[in-house]
Amino acid sequence: MGQVYNKIYTPEKWEKVNKENKELIDDYIKELKSQKKAEGTIKQYYSDLRIVAIWCLDNCDNRSMLELTKRDFRNLSLQCQEEYNMSNARVNRIFSSVRTILSFAEDDDELYEDYDRNVAAKIKGLPKDPQREVVFLPNDLIEELWQKLMDEERYKEATLLAILYDSGCRRNEIEQVERRSITPEGNATNPVRGKRGKIFKVLYFNHTKEAFLKYEDSRTDDSDKLFPAKESESSYMSIYEWVVGWRKDLKELTGKDYPINVHSFRHCFIEHMTDGTHWLCKELGLGRVPIEKVKTLAHHNDVSTTDSYRSNDEERDIADLLGIKI
């Protein structure tokens, strides 16, 4: 069915959502901001809660979230799974957002003094999804895909692919990159906030610069963001949609299915930096980069985390050691 849940929100539907739900969400977002939550975290909560408010509009006569029953929340869970085709992890994230906003209402005696029954807290989380297979693309295929995007004048997507692979950064980190921070002379963007509150700059090199110059020439907007949000969805979700769209391009190039996602390029970055095949290894004359150095580039705390991102290279090590093919 695809990522249907990305399309639940529309400006037209949001306009019809009842005032109480909008005010509750606004109050909760202000509370998160006062707690200095990361911008990406706040956006995820806001996106999830808009889905719930619009679900109330479509399925519960636009009632307040504070009036929903345990049965209503069970129905929301089932609909997310069966109609919207959400993963268990996605459903659990939405319900985490619901539980926390209702806990916020319970605890606020001034604005929501009559609310004292967080029934969503009684809905059990779904079991974890089976771990997805990590998809590794060879460096040569990544270059071929990048060239295809350039040839087809899909410069925005070529810029995204290049900066993902140049930096190995996560989606929410790329989302924070500012347009002005990509320059012909530079190699590091504005500071972004990563996992566990780490602050660092996103690195970029020749492929990103080349694509960005074309992308910049084609832009007509005045947004400060490298990848500005659409009216109907966040740039966080747009980035996901563009990358998933590359599955079709890879099929055209190879005849094979590569079920990649944004995180695939973080895996490829680490894999190819350590085995010396990353385009930066040639561009910068690096050779194979020691995993301890790649740990720093990936902003990991422990080298074992970095190592877990690589494919099982036992056969390759044996082949290198004995000078044979396996």
Secondary structure, 3 states (H helix, E strand, C coil): CCCHHHHCCCHHHHHHCCHHHHHHHHHHHHHHHHCCCCHHHHHHHHHHHHHHHHHHHHHCCCCCHHHCCHHHHHHHHHHHHHCCCCCHHHHHHHHHHHHHHHHHHHHCCCCCCCCCCCHHHHCCCCCCCCCCCCCCCCHHHHHHHHHHHHHCCCHHHHHHHHHHHHHCCCHHHHHCCEHHHCCCCCCEEEEEECHHHCEEEEECCHHHHHHHHHHHHHCCCCCCECCCCCCCCCHHHHHHHHHHHHHHHHHHHHCCCCCCCCCHHHHHHHHHHHHCCCHHHHHCCCCCCCHHHHHHHCCCCCHHHHHHCCCCCHHHHHHHHHCCCC
